[in-house]
C-alpha cells in the first residue's frame, strides 16, 4: 500500500491507528509507504507503526515500512510507536521514519528493537512534547535507532517535564527549548552536541556527550542521582558571556561535599563562575579545576576543626576545634573542609603529624609545627 499526501492535504484519524501490523493471518513481506509533503498527518490517540497490539500472531514476517514527511505537520495525541518492545524470531524487515523540516507533536516517540534495522531520522525538525511526562525512547540505547541530520533537532518541552531515554546519533545539534525540564538518561552520540536555549537540562551522573554542550543565559542544569563520578562529559563546554546558568542538585541546593560537575577539554575555573547555585545550612562553595574537570567544593567557611575562640587567643580547651579539644601531639590534622581563605591562630606548643590542606589558603598566626603538609602553597 502506498499513501502519498501533498500540497496541503490532511490525513486525520480520531482514533488509535495500527499500521503494518494488524490482521488475523500471518503475512510475509508486506509493505507500507506513507509519504507526506507540505501536508499534515494527525492521530487522536496513538499511532503504532509495525506494532503488534501485544498479540504475537498479528506480527508480519519481513515487513517494509516507510513513513517519510517533508515540510509537514505531524500530530499524535499520545504516542508515535515504531516496532514492538519485544525481540523474537521475527527480526527480518525494517521500519523507517524520516522527518525533514517538520513539526512533530506527541507525548511519546519510541523506536523499539524487534527488528535491528528499525530507525528514525530527524533533520531540521522540531519535536514538541504534547503532555506532561513524555519521552523519546530507544529501547536498547543504540545510536543507530535515532539519528539527527545536519539541520538539527529542536526539542520543545513547553512547560512540561520529559525524558530523553535514547542515544541520539548523527552529526546535527540537539537544541532544547521551552521552560520545562528535559532529563537525559543515556549517553548522546551526535557530534553536533546539545544546546540548552531555554528551561532546564537534567542529567544523570554520568552522561557523556560526543559533541559540545552549550547553555544560554537563564537556562539551568540539574544534576540528578549524583554518584560521585563526573556528572557530565562533553567535547566542549560553552557558557553565556552575560548572565548565569542555574545549577541545582536534584532540583535543590548542594550539601557538603566535592562535586565533579563537568569534564571538557580546556575547561577553566572561570567557567564555574557562570553558574549560580545555593547551598544547604549556610555552607559555601568554591570552584576549582582538576585537569579537565570542573569541581565544586561545598563546605564551611569557618569549620569547627580549628578556629581561635579561646580567651588567650590560642588553641585551648576553650577553643572550638572538633568539640573543643586540641589534637594531641603527633596526630594528623585535617583542614580539607576549609574552602575559602582564612586566618587561624595556631600557637599550641605541639608538633602534629600530617596536615591536610583544603582549597582555601590559611594564614597561620603563631607557630604551627607538623611533620608534613599536603600542599604548602595553601599555607
C-alpha positions, 0 to 999 in steps of 0.5 A: 500500500502506498499513501502519498499526501501533498500540497496541503492535504490532511490525513486525520484519524480520531482514533488509535491507528495500527499500521503494518501490523494488524490482521488475523493471518500471518503475512510475509513481506508486506509493505507500507509507504506513507509519504507526506509533503507540505501536508499534515498527518494527525492521530487522536490517540496513538499511532503504532507503526509495525506494532503488534497490539501485544498479540504475537500472531498479528506480527508480519514476517519481513515487513517494509515500512516507510513513513517519510514527511517533508515540510509537514505537520505531524500530530499524535495525541499520545504516542508515535510507536515504531516496532514492538518492545519485544525481540523474537524470531521475527527480526527480518524487515525494517521500519523507517521514519524520516522527518525533514523540516517538520513539526512533530507533536506527541507525548511519546516517540519510541523506536523499539528493537524487534527488528535491528534495522528499525530507525528514525531520522530527524533533520531540521525538525522540531519535536514538541512534547504534547503532555506532561511526562513524555519521552523519546525512547530507544529501547536498547540505547543504540545510536543507530535507532535515532539519528539527527541530520545536519539541520538539527533537532529542536526539542520543545518541552513547553512547560512540561517535564520529559525524558530523553531515554535514547542515544541520539546519533548523527552529526546535527545539534540537539537544541532544547527549548521551552521552560520545562525540564528535559532529563537525559538518561543515556549517553548522546552520540551526535557530534553536533552536541546539545544546546540548552536555549531555554528551561532546564537540562537534567542529567544523570551522573554520568552522561557523556556527550560526543559533541559540545554542550552549550547553555544560554543565559537563564537556562539551568542544569540539574544534576540528578542521582549524583554518584560521585563520578563526573556528572557530565562529559562533553567535547566542549563546554560553552557558557553565556558571556552575560548572565548565569546558568542555574545549577541545582542538585536534584532540583535543590541546593548542594550539601557538603561535599566535592562535586565533579560537575563537568569534564571538557577539554580546556575547561577553566575555573572561570567557567564555574563562575557562570553558574549560580547555585545555593547551598544547604545550612549556610555552607559555601562553595568554591570552584576549582579545576582538576585537569579537565574537570570542573569541581565544586567544593561545598563546605564551611567557611569557618569549620569547627576543626580549628578556629581561635575562640579561646580567651588567650587567643590560642588553641585551648580547651576553650577553643572550638576545634572538633568539640573543643579539644586540641589534637594531641601531639603527633596526630594528623590534622585535617583542614580539607573542609576549609574552602575559602581563605582564612586566618587561624591562630595556631600557637599550641606548643605541639608538633602534629603529624600530617596536615591536610590542606583544603582549597582555601589558603590559611594564614597561620598566626603563631607557630604551627609545627607538623611533620608534613603538609599536603600542599604548602602553597595553601599555607 
